């Protein structure tokens, strides 16, 4: 079976939802019959984009990124950990460094 890239929906730092695909983050711009996601580096001139079905299970179409657009293979993991840290620090009364140490050792 081919090694197919996975689509991950992650909470971004503003509380919205980002799509992580092939080591890059995308912001949702439009949703009608399909969802249109723009590269998070669009303000830096990247024209990368992805169109997915409404369930975000399949990539329908994609635009290429500029060469300077960074790829981070661990981006989904980092965003997930950041969201967990933000949620725990808002809910718990422990100091943030203690929460960070607990999550780092887990």
C-alpha distances in whole Angstrom, upper triangle without the diagonal:
4,7,9,12,14,17,20,24,26,30,32,35,37,36,33,30,28,24,22,19,18,21,24,26,27,30,30,32,32,31,32,30,27,27,28,27,29,28,30,32,33,37,36,36,32,31,27,26,23,24,22,22,25,23,21,18,17,18,20,22,22,25,25,27,30,29,31,29,28,24,24,21,23,24,23,24,27,28,27,30,32,32,33,35,37,37,38,41,42,42,44,47,46,46,43,43,42,40,38,38,37,34,33,34,31
4,6,9,12,15,18,22,24,28,29,33,35,34,31,28,25,22,19,16,15,18,20,23,24,27,27,30,30,29,30,28,25,25,25,24,26,25,27,29,30,34,33,32,28,27,24,23,20,21,20,21,24,22,19,16,15,16,18,19,19,22,21,23,26,26,28,26,24,21,21,18,20,22,21,22,25,26,26,28,30,30,31,34,36,36,37,40,41,41,43,46,45,45,41,41,41,39,36,37,36,33,32,33,31
4,7,9,13,15,19,21,25,26,29,32,31,29,25,22,19,16,13,12,14,17,20,21,24,25,28,28,28,29,27,24,24,24,22,24,23,25,26,28,31,30,30,26,25,22,21,19,20,19,20,23,21,18,15,14,15,17,18,18,21,20,21,24,23,25,23,21,18,17,14,16,18,17,18,22,22,22,24,27,27,28,31,32,32,34,36,38,38,39,43,41,41,38,38,38,35,33,34,33,29,29,30,28
4,6,10,13,16,19,22,24,27,29,28,26,22,19,16,14,11,10,13,15,17,18,21,22,24,25,24,25,24,20,20,20,19,21,20,22,24,25,28,28,27,24,23,19,18,15,16,15,16,19,17,14,12,11,11,14,15,15,18,18,19,22,22,24,21,20,17,17,14,16,17,16,18,21,21,21,23,25,25,27,29,30,31,33,35,36,37,38,41,40,40,37,37,37,34,32,33,33,29,29,30,28
4,7,10,13,15,19,20,23,25,25,22,19,16,12,10,7,6,9,11,13,15,18,19,21,22,22,24,23,19,18,18,16,17,16,18,20,22,25,25,24,21,20,16,15,13,15,13,15,18,16,13,11,10,10,13,14,13,16,16,16,20,20,21,18,17,13,13,11,13,13,12,15,17,17,17,20,22,22,24,26,27,28,30,32,33,34,35,38,37,37,34,34,34,31,29,31,30,26,26,28,26
4,6,10,12,16,18,21,23,22,20,16,14,10,8,6,7,10,11,12,13,16,17,20,21,20,22,21,18,16,17,15,17,16,18,20,22,25,25,25,21,21,17,16,13,14,12,14,16,13,10,9,9,10,14,15,14,17,17,18,21,22,23,19,18,15,14,11,12,12,10,13,15,15,15,18,20,19,21,23,24,25,27,29,30,30,32,35,35,35,31,32,32,29,27,29,28,24,24,26,24
4,7,10,13,15,19,20,19,16,12,10,7,6,5,8,10,10,10,11,13,13,17,17,17,19,18,15,13,14,12,14,14,15,18,19,23,23,23,20,19,15,14,11,12,10,11,13,11,7,7,8,8,12,14,13,16,17,17,21,22,22,19,18,15,14,13,13,12,10,13,15,14,14,17,18,17,19,22,23,23,25,27,28,29,31,34,33,34,30,31,32,28,27,29,28,24,24,26,24
4,6,10,12,15,17,15,14,10,8,6,5,7,10,10,10,9,10,12,13,17,18,17,20,20,17,14,15,13,15,14,15,18,19,22,23,24,20,20,17,15,13,14,12,14,14,12,9,9,11,12,15,17,16,18,19,19,22,23,23,19,18,15,14,12,12,10,7,10,12,10,10,14,15,14,16,18,19,19,21,23,24,25,27,30,30,30,27,28,28,25,23,25,24,21,21,24,21
4,7,9,13,14,12,10,6,6,5,6,9,13,13,12,10,10,10,11,14,15,15,18,18,15,13,14,12,14,14,14,17,19,21,23,23,21,20,17,15,13,14,12,13,12,11,8,10,13,13,16,18,17,19,20,20,23,24,24,20,19,17,16,15,14,12,9,11,13,10,10,13,14,12,14,17,17,17,20,22,22,23,25,28,28,29,25,27,27,24,23,25,24,21,22,24,22
4,6,10,11,10,8,6,5,6,7,11,14,13,12,9,10,10,12,15,17,17,20,22,19,15,16,13,15,14,13,17,18,20,22,23,21,21,18,17,16,17,15,17,16,14,12,14,16,17,20,21,19,21,22,21,23,24,23,20,18,17,15,15,13,10,7,9,10,7,7,10,10,8,11,14,13,13,16,18,18,19,22,25,25,25,22,23,24,20,19,22,21,18,19,22,20
4,7,8,6,6,5,6,9,10,14,17,15,14,11,11,11,12,15,17,18,21,23,20,17,17,15,16,15,13,17,19,20,22,23,22,22,20,19,18,19,18,19,18,16,15,17,19,20,22,23,22,23,24,22,25,26,25,21,20,19,17,17,15,12,10,12,11,7,7,10,9,6,10,12,11,11,14,15,15,17,19,22,23,23,19,22,22,19,18,21,21,17,19,22,20
4,5,5,5,6,6,9,10,14,17,15,13,9,10,9,11,14,17,18,22,24,21,17,17,14,14,13,11,14,16,17,18,21,19,20,18,18,18,19,19,21,19,19,17,19,21,20,23,23,21,22,23,21,22,24,22,19,17,17,16,17,15,11,10,12,11,7,9,11,9,7,11,12,11,12,15,16,16,18,20,23,23,22,19,21,23,19,18,22,21,18,19,23,21
4,5,7,9,9,13,14,17,20,17,15,12,13,12,14,17,20,21,25,27,24,21,20,17,17,16,12,15,17,17,19,21,20,22,21,20,21,22,22,24,23,22,20,23,25,24,27,26,25,25,25,23,24,25,23,20,19,19,17,19,16,13,13,14,11,8,10,11,8,7,11,11,9,11,14,14,13,16,19,21,21,20,17,19,21,18,16,20,20,18,19,22,22
4,6,9,10,14,15,19,22,20,17,14,14,11,13,15,18,19,23,26,23,20,19,17,16,16,13,16,17,17,19,21,21,22,21,20,21,22,22,24,22,22,20,24,25,25,27,27,25,25,26,24,25,27,25,21,21,21,20,22,20,16,16,17,15,12,13,15,12,10,14,14,11,12,16,15,14,17,20,22,23,22,19,21,23,20,20,23,24,21,22,26,25
4,7,9,13,15,19,22,20,18,14,14,12,13,15,18,18,22,24,22,19,19,17,17,17,15,18,19,20,22,24,23,24,22,21,21,22,21,22,20,20,19,22,24,24,26,26,25,26,27,25,27,29,27,23,23,22,21,22,20,17,15,17,15,12,12,14,11,9,12,13,10,10,14,14,13,15,18,21,22,22,19,22,23,20,19,23,23,20,22,25,24
4,7,10,13,16,20,18,16,12,11,9,9,12,14,15,18,21,19,15,15,13,14,15,13,16,17,18,20,22,21,21,20,18,18,18,18,19,17,17,15,19,21,20,23,23,22,23,24,23,25,27,25,22,21,21,20,21,20,16,15,17,16,12,13,15,13,11,14,16,13,14,17,18,17,19,22,25,25,25,22,25,26,23,22,26,25,22,24,27,25
4,7,10,13,17,16,14,10,9,7,8,11,13,13,17,19,16,13,13,11,12,13,12,15,16,18,20,21,20,19,18,16,15,15,14,16,14,14,12,15,17,17,19,20,19,20,22,21,23,25,24,20,20,19,18,19,17,14,12,15,14,11,12,15,13,11,14,16,15,15,18,20,19,20,23,26,27,27,24,26,27,24,23,26,25,22,24,26,25
4,6,10,13,12,10,6,6,5,7,10,13,14,17,19,16,12,12,9,10,10,9,12,14,16,18,19,16,16,14,13,12,13,13,15,14,14,11,14,15,15,17,17,16,17,18,17,20,21,20,17,16,15,15,15,15,11,10,13,13,9,11,14,13,12,15,17,16,17,20,21,21,23,25,28,28,28,25,26,28,24,23,26,26,22,23,26,24
4,6,10,10,8,6,5,7,8,11,13,13,17,17,14,11,10,8,9,9,10,13,14,17,18,19,16,16,13,11,9,11,10,13,13,12,9,11,12,11,14,14,13,15,16,15,18,20,20,16,15,14,13,14,14,11,9,13,13,11,12,15,15,14,17,19,19,19,22,24,24,25,28,31,31,30,27,28,29,26,25,27,27,23,24,27,25
4,7,6,6,5,6,9,11,14,16,17,20,20,17,14,13,10,11,10,10,13,15,18,18,19,16,16,13,12,10,13,12,15,16,14,11,12,13,12,15,15,14,15,15,14,17,18,18,14,13,11,10,10,10,7,6,10,11,9,11,14,14,14,17,19,19,20,22,24,24,26,28,31,30,30,26,27,28,25,23,26,25,22,22,24,23
4,6,6,7,8,11,13,16,17,18,20,20,16,14,13,10,11,10,12,14,15,19,19,19,15,15,11,10,9,11,11,14,16,15,11,11,11,10,13,13,11,13,13,12,16,17,17,13,13,10,10,9,11,9,9,12,14,13,14,17,18,18,20,22,23,23,26,28,28,30,32,35,34,33,30,30,31,28,26,28,28,24,24,27,25
4,6,9,10,14,16,19,20,21,24,23,19,17,16,13,14,11,13,14,16,20,19,19,15,15,12,12,11,14,14,17,19,18,14,14,13,11,15,14,12,13,12,12,14,15,15,12,11,8,8,7,10,9,10,13,14,14,16,18,19,20,22,24,24,26,28,29,30,32,34,36,35,35,31,31,32,29,27,29,29,25,24,27,25
4,7,10,14,16,19,21,22,25,25,22,19,18,14,14,11,12,13,15,18,17,18,15,16,12,13,13,16,16,20,21,20,16,16,16,15,18,17,14,15,13,12,14,14,14,11,8,5,5,5,7,6,8,10,11,11,14,16,16,17,20,21,22,24,26,27,28,30,31,34,32,31,28,28,29,27,24,26,26,22,21,24,23
4,7,10,13,16,18,20,23,23,20,17,15,11,10,7,8,9,12,14,14,15,11,12,9,10,11,14,15,18,20,19,15,16,16,14,17,16,13,13,12,10,12,13,12,9,7,6,7,8,10,7,9,12,12,11,14,16,16,17,20,21,21,23,25,26,27,29,31,33,33,31,28,28,30,27,24,27,27,24,23,26,25
4,7,10,13,16,17,21,22,18,15,13,9,8,6,6,8,11,13,14,15,12,13,10,10,10,13,14,17,18,17,14,16,16,14,17,16,13,14,14,12,14,15,14,11,10,9,9,11,11,8,8,12,11,10,12,15,14,15,18,19,19,20,23,24,24,27,29,31,31,30,26,27,29,26,23,26,26,23,23,26,25
4,7,9,12,14,17,18,15,11,9,5,5,4,5,8,9,12,13,14,11,11,9,7,8,10,11,15,15,16,12,15,15,13,15,14,12,12,13,12,14,16,16,12,13,12,13,14,15,11,12,15,15,12,15,18,17,16,20,21,20,22,25,26,26,28,30,33,33,32,28,30,31,28,26,29,29,26,26,29,28
4,6,9,11,15,17,14,10,8,5,5,6,6,10,9,12,14,15,13,12,11,9,10,11,12,15,14,15,13,16,16,15,16,15,14,14,15,14,17,19,18,15,16,16,16,18,18,14,14,17,17,14,16,19,17,16,20,21,20,21,24,25,24,27,29,32,32,32,28,30,32,28,27,30,30,27,27,31,29
4,6,8,11,14,11,7,6,4,7,9,10,13,12,14,17,17,15,14,13,10,9,10,10,12,11,13,11,15,15,14,15,15,14,15,17,16,19,22,22,18,19,19,19,20,21,17,16,20,19,16,18,21,20,18,22,23,22,22,26,27,26,28,31,34,34,34,30,32,34,31,29,33,32,29,30,33,31
4,7,10,13,11,8,6,6,7,10,11,13,12,14,17,16,15,13,13,10,10,10,12,14,13,15,14,17,17,15,16,15,14,14,17,17,19,22,22,19,21,21,22,23,24,20,20,23,23,20,22,25,23,22,25,27,25,25,29,30,28,31,34,36,37,37,33,35,37,34,33,36,36,32,33,36,35
4,7,10,8,6,5,7,9,13,14,17,15,17,20,19,18,15,15,12,11,10,11,12,11,14,13,16,16,15,14,14,15,15,19,19,22,25,25,22,24,24,25,26,26,23,22,25,25,22,24,27,26,24,27,29,27,27,31,32,30,32,36,38,39,39,36,38,40,36,35,38,38,35,36,39,37
4,7,6,4,6,9,12,15,17,20,18,21,23,23,21,18,17,14,12,9,9,9,7,11,11,14,14,14,13,14,15,17,20,21,24,27,28,24,26,25,26,26,27,24,22,26,26,23,24,27,26,24,27,29,28,27,31,32,31,32,36,39,40,40,37,39,40,37,36,39,38,35,36,39,37
4,5,6,9,12,15,19,20,23,21,24,26,25,23,21,19,16,14,11,11,10,8,12,13,15,15,15,14,15,17,19,22,24,27,30,31,27,29,28,29,29,30,27,25,29,30,26,27,31,30,28,30,33,31,31,34,36,34,35,39,42,43,43,40,43,44,40,39,42,41,38,40,42,40
4,7,10,13,16,20,22,25,23,26,28,27,24,21,20,16,14,10,9,7,7,11,12,14,13,13,11,13,16,18,22,24,27,30,31,28,30,28,30,29,30,28,26,29,31,28,28,32,31,29,32,35,33,33,36,38,36,37,41,44,45,45,42,44,45,42,41,44,43,39,40,43,40
4,7,10,13,16,19,21,20,23,25,24,21,18,17,13,10,7,6,5,5,9,9,11,10,10,9,10,13,15,19,20,24,27,28,25,26,25,26,26,27,24,22,26,27,24,25,29,28,27,29,32,31,30,34,35,34,36,39,42,43,43,40,42,42,39,38,41,40,36,37,40,37
4,6,10,13,15,18,17,20,22,21,19,16,14,10,8,5,5,6,6,9,8,11,10,10,9,10,12,14,17,18,22,24,25,22,23,22,23,23,24,21,19,23,24,21,22,26,25,23,26,29,27,27,31,32,31,33,36,39,39,39,36,38,39,36,35,37,37,33,34,37,35
4,7,10,13,15,13,16,19,17,15,12,11,7,6,5,7,9,10,12,10,13,12,10,10,9,10,11,14,15,18,21,22,19,20,20,21,22,23,20,19,23,23,21,22,26,25,23,27,29,27,28,31,32,32,33,36,39,40,39,36,38,39,36,34,37,37,33,34,37,35
4,7,9,12,11,14,16,15,12,11,9,6,5,6,8,11,11,13,10,13,13,10,11,10,9,10,13,13,16,19,19,16,17,16,18,19,20,17,16,20,20,17,19,22,21,20,24,26,24,25,29,30,29,31,34,37,37,36,33,34,36,33,31,34,34,30,31,34,32
4,6,8,7,10,12,11,9,7,6,4,7,9,11,15,15,17,14,17,16,13,14,12,10,9,11,10,13,16,16,13,14,15,17,18,19,16,17,20,20,17,20,23,21,21,25,26,25,26,29,30,30,32,34,37,37,36,33,34,36,33,31,34,34,31,31,34,33
4,5,5,9,10,10,7,7,5,6,8,11,13,17,18,19,16,18,17,14,16,14,11,10,10,8,10,13,12,9,11,11,13,15,17,13,15,18,17,15,18,21,20,20,23,24,23,25,28,29,29,31,34,36,36,34,31,32,34,31,29,32,32,29,29,32,31
4,6,8,9,10,8,10,9,9,11,14,16,19,20,20,17,20,19,17,19,17,14,13,13,11,12,14,13,10,10,12,13,15,16,12,14,17,15,13,17,19,17,17,21,22,20,23,26,26,26,28,31,33,33,31,28,29,31,28,26,29,30,26,26,30,29
4,5,5,7,6,8,8,10,13,17,19,22,23,24,21,23,22,19,21,19,15,13,12,9,10,12,10,7,9,11,13,16,17,14,16,19,17,16,19,21,19,20,24,24,23,25,28,28,28,31,33,35,35,33,29,30,32,30,28,30,32,28,28,31,31
4,5,5,5,6,8,9,13,15,18,21,22,24,21,23,22,19,20,17,14,12,12,9,10,13,12,9,12,14,16,19,20,17,19,22,20,19,22,24,22,23,26,27,25,28,31,30,30,33,35,37,37,36,32,33,36,33,31,34,35,31,31,35,34
4,5,7,9,11,13,16,19,22,25,25,27,24,26,26,23,24,21,18,16,15,13,12,15,13,11,14,16,18,21,22,19,21,24,22,20,24,25,23,23,27,27,25,28,31,30,30,33,35,37,37,35,32,33,35,33,31,34,35,32,32,36,35
4,6,9,11,14,17,20,23,27,27,29,25,28,27,24,25,22,18,16,14,11,10,12,9,9,11,14,17,20,21,19,21,24,22,21,24,26,23,25,28,28,27,29,32,31,32,35,37,38,38,36,32,33,36,34,31,34,35,32,32,35,35
4,6,9,12,16,19,22,25,26,28,25,27,26,22,23,20,16,13,12,9,8,11,9,9,12,15,18,21,23,20,23,25,24,23,26,28,26,27,31,31,29,32,35,34,35,38,40,41,41,39,35,36,39,37,34,37,38,35,34,38,38
4,6,9,12,16,19,22,24,25,22,24,22,19,19,16,13,10,9,6,5,9,8,7,10,12,15,18,20,18,20,23,22,21,24,26,24,25,29,29,28,31,34,33,34,37,39,41,40,38,35,35,38,35,33,36,37,33,33,36,35
4,6,10,13,16,20,21,23,20,22,20,17,17,13,10,7,7,6,7,11,11,10,13,14,17,20,22,19,21,24,24,22,25,28,26,27,30,31,30,32,35,35,35,38,40,42,42,41,37,38,40,38,35,38,39,35,35,38,37
4,7,11,14,17,19,20,17,19,17,13,14,11,7,5,5,4,7,10,11,9,11,12,15,17,19,17,18,21,21,20,22,25,24,25,28,29,28,30,33,34,34,36,38,41,40,39,36,36,38,36,33,36,36,33,32,35,34
4,7,10,14,15,17,14,16,14,10,11,8,5,5,7,8,11,14,15,12,14,14,16,18,20,17,17,21,21,19,22,25,24,24,27,29,28,29,32,33,33,35,38,40,40,39,36,37,38,35,33,36,36,33,33,36,34
4,6,10,12,14,11,12,10,7,8,6,4,6,9,10,14,17,18,15,16,15,17,17,19,17,17,20,21,19,21,24,24,23,26,28,28,29,32,33,33,35,37,40,40,39,36,37,38,35,33,36,36,32,32,35,33
4,7,9,11,9,11,9,6,5,5,6,9,12,14,18,20,22,18,20,19,20,20,22,20,19,23,24,21,23,26,26,25,28,30,29,30,33,34,34,35,38,41,41,41,38,39,40,37,35,38,38,34,34,37,35
4,6,8,5,7,6,4,5,7,9,12,15,17,20,23,24,21,21,20,21,20,22,19,18,21,23,21,21,25,25,24,26,29,28,28,31,33,33,34,37,40,40,40,37,38,39,36,34,37,36,32,33,35,33
4,5,5,7,6,7,7,10,12,16,19,21,24,27,28,24,25,23,24,23,24,22,20,23,25,23,23,27,27,25,27,30,30,29,32,34,34,34,37,41,41,42,38,40,41,37,36,39,37,34,35,37,34
4,5,8,9,10,11,13,15,18,21,23,26,29,30,26,27,25,25,25,25,23,20,24,25,22,22,26,26,24,26,29,28,27,30,32,31,32,35,39,39,40,37,39,39,36,35,38,36,33,34,37,34
4,6,8,10,12,15,17,20,22,24,27,29,30,26,26,24,24,23,23,21,18,21,23,21,20,24,24,22,24,27,26,25,28,31,30,30,33,37,37,38,35,37,37,34,33,35,34,30,32,34,31
4,6,8,10,12,14,17,19,20,24,26,26,23,23,21,21,20,20,18,15,19,20,18,18,22,22,20,22,25,25,24,27,30,29,30,33,36,36,37,34,35,36,32,31,33,32,29,30,32,29
4,7,10,13,14,18,20,21,25,26,27,24,24,21,21,19,20,19,16,19,21,19,19,23,24,22,24,27,27,26,29,31,31,32,34,38,38,38,35,36,37,33,32,34,33,29,30,32,29
4,6,9,11,15,17,19,23,25,26,23,23,20,21,19,21,19,17,21,23,21,21,25,26,24,26,29,29,29,32,34,34,35,37,41,41,41,38,39,39,36,34,37,35,32,32,34,32
4,6,7,11,13,16,19,21,23,20,20,18,19,18,20,19,17,21,23,21,22,25,26,25,27,30,30,30,33,35,35,36,38,41,41,41,38,39,40,36,35,37,36,32,33,35,33
4,7,11,14,16,20,22,24,21,22,21,22,22,24,22,21,24,26,24,25,29,29,28,31,33,33,33,36,38,38,39,41,45,45,45,41,42,43,40,38,41,40,36,36,39,36
4,7,10,13,17,19,21,19,20,19,21,21,23,22,21,25,26,24,26,29,29,29,31,34,33,34,37,38,38,40,42,45,45,45,41,42,44,40,38,41,40,37,37,39,37
4,7,9,13,15,18,15,17,16,18,18,21,19,19,23,24,22,24,27,27,27,30,32,32,33,36,37,37,39,41,44,44,43,39,40,42,39,36,39,39,35,35,37,36
4,7,10,13,15,13,15,15,18,19,22,20,21,24,24,23,26,28,28,28,31,33,32,34,37,37,38,40,42,45,44,43,40,40,42,39,37,39,40,36,36,38,37
4,7,9,12,10,13,13,16,17,20,19,20,23,24,23,25,28,27,28,31,33,32,34,37,37,38,40,42,45,44,43,39,39,41,39,36,38,39,35,35,37,36
4,6,8,6,9,10,14,16,18,17,18,22,21,21,24,26,25,26,29,30,30,32,35,35,36,38,40,42,42,40,36,37,39,36,34,36,37,33,32,35,35
4,6,6,9,11,15,17,20,18,21,24,23,23,26,28,27,28,31,32,31,34,36,36,37,40,42,44,43,41,37,37,40,37,35,37,38,35,33,36,36
4,6,8,10,14,16,19,18,21,23,23,23,26,28,27,29,32,32,32,35,37,37,38,41,42,44,43,41,37,37,39,37,34,36,37,34,32,35,35
4,6,9,12,16,18,17,20,22,21,21,25,26,25,27,30,30,30,32,34,34,35,38,40,41,40,38,34,34,36,35,31,33,35,32,30,33,34
4,7,10,13,15,14,17,19,18,18,21,23,22,23,26,27,27,29,31,31,32,35,37,39,37,36,32,32,34,32,29,31,33,29,28,31,31
4,7,10,12,11,14,16,15,15,19,20,19,21,24,24,24,27,29,29,30,33,34,36,35,33,29,29,31,29,26,28,29,26,25,28,28
4,6,9,8,11,14,13,14,17,18,18,20,23,23,24,26,28,29,30,32,33,36,34,33,29,28,30,28,25,27,28,24,23,26,26
4,5,5,9,10,10,11,14,15,15,17,19,20,21,23,25,26,27,29,30,32,31,29,26,25,27,25,22,23,24,21,19,22,22
4,6,8,9,10,12,13,15,16,18,19,20,22,24,25,26,28,30,31,33,31,30,27,26,27,25,22,23,24,20,19,21,20
4,6,5,6,9,10,11,12,14,16,17,19,20,21,23,25,26,27,29,27,26,23,22,23,21,18,19,20,16,15,17,17
4,5,5,6,9,10,10,12,14,15,16,18,20,21,23,24,26,28,27,26,22,22,23,21,18,20,20,17,16,19,18
4,5,5,6,9,10,11,12,14,15,17,18,20,21,23,24,27,26,25,22,22,23,20,18,20,20,16,16,18,17
4,6,5,6,9,10,11,12,14,15,17,18,20,21,22,25,23,23,19,19,20,17,15,16,16,12,12,15,13
4,5,5,6,9,10,11,12,14,15,16,18,20,21,23,22,21,17,17,18,16,13,15,15,12,11,14,14
4,6,5,6,9,10,11,12,14,15,17,18,20,22,21,21,17,18,19,16,14,17,17,13,14,17,16
4,5,5,6,9,10,11,12,14,16,17,18,21,20,20,17,18,18,15,13,16,15,11,12,15,13
4,5,5,6,9,10,11,12,14,15,16,19,17,17,14,14,15,11,10,12,11,8,9,12,11
4,5,5,6,9,10,11,12,14,15,18,17,16,12,13,15,11,10,13,13,10,11,14,14
4,5,5,6,9,10,11,12,14,17,17,17,13,15,16,13,12,15,14,11,13,16,15
4,5,5,6,8,10,11,12,15,14,15,12,14,14,10,10,13,11,8,11,14,12
4,5,5,6,9,10,10,13,12,11,8,10,11,7,7,10,10,8,10,13,12
4,6,5,6,9,10,12,12,12,9,12,13,10,10,14,13,11,14,17,16
4,6,5,6,9,12,12,13,11,14,14,11,12,15,14,12,15,17,16
4,5,5,6,9,9,10,9,12,11,7,9,12,11,10,13,15,14
4,6,6,7,7,8,6,10,10,7,9,12,12,11,14,16,16
4,6,8,10,11,10,13,13,11,13,16,15,15,18,20,19
4,7,9,11,11,15,14,11,14,16,15,15,18,20,19
4,6,8,9,12,11,9,12,14,13,13,17,18,17
4,7,9,12,10,10,13,15,14,15,18,19,19
4,6,8,7,7,10,11,11,13,15,16,17
4,6,5,7,9,10,11,13,14,16,17
4,5,5,6,9,10,11,12,14,15
4,5,5,6,9,10,10,12,14
4,5,5,6,9,10,11,13
4,5,5,6,9,10,11
4,5,5,6,9,10
4,6,5,6,9
4,6,5,6
4,5,5
4,6
4
